[in-house]
């Protein structure tokens, strides 16, 4: 039987793993894991039951708990990674790529160097990888960090006054679109719907299903109706409060009423 564990390799690389019950793992334990054809060292940040939607065979595996000797080796690797980081920065500068190198990780078994970067555009960095492979005489991988991941790494406070969701509890980013904002009746002013990452705010998805359910009970804009003894037309609706604005034909007066107080035609 297995535990489901989330392992933090460094401040950016985080993986999901399976660990045998017999290991007796607990949160904040350090362990040795198999990942991406290399052996690595990381800290347990979450432990629980394997979610039903995740196949055990798709998870990385935890080999064992880390020892003091392992911790010393991991520290040495961290020191060496700083030298690799400087080398990569020099290479990037030589290629004149619009890349910002964020972090460098040297795997526990010293077989893989991972360079994590951000860039405003997609870059064909195959020549850079070959150059780094030859210079370092190691297997090299480059990973581009998306704007949402980078915002979560940097952190900050959103307009709601709370710490960014991506730097606190969000681990998976879902697709977000303008329709979500429109369904919720939000102003499409960029300052209201664009997050610190420059993309649509993740929180637009949090209540979208609820709004979709409420919208099913709302009459369509432009529908004729009877309201307060007069005929009128629905010009605006609020799914959350279940109210509508009606433009009355009698004197062109506009009133806001619950949907239960109108009769549709």
N, C-alpha and C positions, 0 to 999 in steps of 0.2 A: 504494500500500500504506500501511497505517496502523499506528501504535503504539496500544496501549491505555494511557491515563494516568488516574490519579486525581489530581484537583486540589483543593487546599485553598484556598477563597476567604477564609475567616476561621476562627476557632476552632470554628465550628459548621457553616457551610455547606461541604459537600464534594460534588463531582460527578465523574462518570466521563466521560471525553472520548476522542475519537479525534484523533490528530495524524499528519500525513503524515510518512513516513520522512525526507523531504527537510529537515524542520525540524531534525533532529539533536538532538532533546530529550533531556535527561538529568535525573536526579533532582535536585530543589532548583532547577531552572530556573524563572524566572518567565515567564508567558506571558499572552496575551490570548485569551479564549475567547468563544464565543457560547453563551449559556444562557438559557432561559426568556424569549425575545424581548428580551434585552438583551445588551450586551457587558460582560464582566467581566475581572477581573485576579486571577490566583492562582498558586500554587506547585505544581510537580509533586512529589507525594509517592510516586508509584509509577509504573513504566513497564514494560510487557511486551507479550505477545501478546494479542489480543482473545479472550476466552473464547468457546468454541463456542456457549454458550447465550445469548450477547448478540448482538443484531442490530446491525450497523454503523449502520443508519439511525436507531436509537433513541439513539445516543450524541450528546452535545454535541460540538462541533468546536472545535479549537484553531486560531485564525487565524494567530498568529505568536508569535515570542519577544517578550518585553517589552524595551523600551529604557529607558535612564536617564530619559528624558522621561516615559515611562509610569509608572515607579516614583514620580516626583515627583507626578504627577497622582493616583496611587493614594493617596499619603500625604495630599494635600489633601482627597481624598474621605473618608478616614478621620477627619480632623479635623472636617469638616462633619457627619459621621454622629453625632458626639458631641452636637452641637447638636440634631439631629433626635431623638436619644435622650431628651434632657431634655424636649423638646416632647411626645413621646409619653407620657412618665411623667406629665406634668401632665394630659394628656387622660384617661389611664387613671384617675387619681385623681378627676377630675371626674365620670367615669361610675360611679365606685365599683365597678369590676370587680375580682374576686379574681384579678388577674393579676400576675405578677412578670416584668418586662421583663428579659430576659437579655442580649440583644445587638441592635445595629442595624447594618445594612450598606447603604452607598450604592454602587450599581453603578458600574463604571468609566466607562460612557457617560453617567452622571448622569441616567438615565431611570427608575430604580427604587430605592425605599427598602424594605428588608426589615426587619421588626421580629419578633424571635424571643422568645417568652414561654413561661412555664409557668403552669399553673393546675390546681387540684385537680378542676375540673369543666369541662365543655364550655361555651363562651360564644358567644352570638350577638353578634359584634363588627362587624356590617355598618355600624352607625351610626358606630362609631369609625373604621372605614376611610374612610367618606365624609368625616368631619370632618378626618382627617389629610390626605386628598387635597386638600381645599379650603384647609387651612392652609398646607401645604407646596407646593401647586401642582405635585405630582409624583405619579406612579403609586406606590401603596403596597400592600404585601402583608404580612399578618400570618401567622406560622406558629407553631403550638403545638408545643412540644418535649415529647415523651413522657418519662415518668419514667426509662426506661432510657437514653435519649439524654442526659438531664440528668445522670444518675449518671456516665455516661462522660465528660462534659464536666468535672465537678467532680473525678472521680477518687477514689481511696481504696484501702484494703486490706481484703480480705475475711477471713472467719474461717479460711480455709485458709492465710493468711499471705502471699498473693500479691496484686499489684496487680489491681484490677478488670479482668476480661476486656474489658468494654465500653470501657475507656479505653486498652487496649493493642492488641489485634488484631481484635476483633469489629467487623465493618462492617455485617452484616445480622442482624437479630433474628428468630429462628424462633419459632413458636408453642410454648409450654411449658405443660404441664398437670400436675395432681396425679397422674395415672396414671403418669407418668414416675418420680416419687418412689416410688410404690407398687411398680412393677415392679423397682426397684433395692433394695427392702427397706429404704428409709430411714425413719428416724423422722419422723413428720409434725409434729413440734414446729416451730412457725414460725421459731424461732431457728436451726434447721438447714437449712431449705429456702428461706427468704426472704432476698433479697439487699439490698444497700444502697439499691436503688431502691424497695423495698417490694413488689416483684414476685417471682415464683418465680425462683430462680437460673438463669442461662443455662447453667451447667455441667451442669444436669440433662439437657440434650439431648446432651451430648458423647458419653456412653457408652450412651445409651438403646438404640440399634440393637444394640450388642453384648450388652446384657442381654436384649433380646428374643430374640436367637439362642440364648443360653444357657438361657432359660426353656423353650424347646421340648423340652429334654432332661429337664426337671424334672417329677416326678410331682405331681399335684394334692394340695393340702392336704385331709386327710380320707380319703385313700385307705388302705385296709387293706393290710397287707403282712406278710411274714415277715422277721424280723430277729434275728440272734444266737440262732436256734433257738426263737424265741418269736413269737407273733402280736402285732401292734400296729397303730397308726394314725399316719400322718404328720401332724404338727401344725405344722410349720414347715419352710421350705426356704431355702437360700442358693445362688442361682444362680452367684455368683462363685466360691465354693469347691466347688460341686457336692456339697453335703452336705445332709442332712435331719435334723430332730429327730423321733424316733419315740417315742410313748408306748406302752410295752409293757403288754400285758394281764396279764402275770405280775408282780404287785406294784406296778403303776402306775409303774414306773421309766421315766425319760426318758433316751434316749441320742442322741448325735449321730454319725451314720455317713455315709460316702460313699454316693452313690446306687447305686454298683456292688455294694454289700454288702446290698441289700435285694431281696426278690422280691415283686413286686406281685401282688395277687389280683384 
